[in-house]
């Protein structure tokens, strides 16, 4: 089964540049807040807004944009007011209607059994199981990378693929890393550490080291993918929000026969230079209706790390929203 995100186009009237700037906030900070809270992606050109995500969240975002635009005529909006409007309107609860009728998915590795926690994770795992290309978008701590690595390990151990290729864009893998000792592999190693950690937990240090030596597991920066075709492989692109449009297209065209690809990232945490569009945002628009491509949009409620992490994230959100 293929999971397509819902989408809608909202045109706010009457078009007024001052009100639109008020609605979006400085550097679109209000839109990014809405994305983070509702689990959607919002793009706009003037008064026309495109919203992509789970159907319930898209409907909530559509109502939120209309409500805030009406408010913008008489008030100066701030992150705090956007947050308050979300709470009072009940739209955040509406957006939390998760995927229905998704069975619990179980992954078996040498170190134990891993199960999806909640509808979103099971939706994600089912999408990985049933599709060639899978996109997981959401905040840190929702299990995007961990579950992708778990699925990759299971595919390797059941001989569904012959190798694992784990990729990240190393944003500073150019001259700014020149002061670090070692060869290029050692220089980019810190950027790839999260995927190493997941592999060690599921396979153990010794087995991971042996598989890397035999090139069964390859962990590499995105730049190393150019010109390659990967057959019978499980390929994971992590932190994909930091890919450019050209890099993302290059990565997607590396997928060969018998391969599965998973792309993960958080569209609210983009480190690219201002004004440069994220490849992850772009593929949501380009591939959203394509057969064989699965999308999962995680929300803050899907965070499964230590409870303190969720409280810390909430505290930062409150601080950034102001008094």
GIQUIVEN-V651211 format. One record per helix or strand of 2 or more residues. SS is the DSSP state (~ for helix, > for strand). FROM is the first residue (numbers start at 1). LEN is the number of residues. Records with the same first field share a line. If there is no record, write none. Layout:
BEGIN
SS = FROM-LEN, FROM-LEN
END
This chain:
BEGIN
> = 6-6, 40-6, 48-6, 106-4, 112-4, 133-5, 163-6, 217-5, 233-6, 260-6, 293-5
~ = 17-8, 26-13, 55-18, 79-11, 91-5, 118-13, 144-14, 175-3, 184-20, 205-9, 222-4, 240-3, 245-8, 279-9, 300-3, 307-15
END
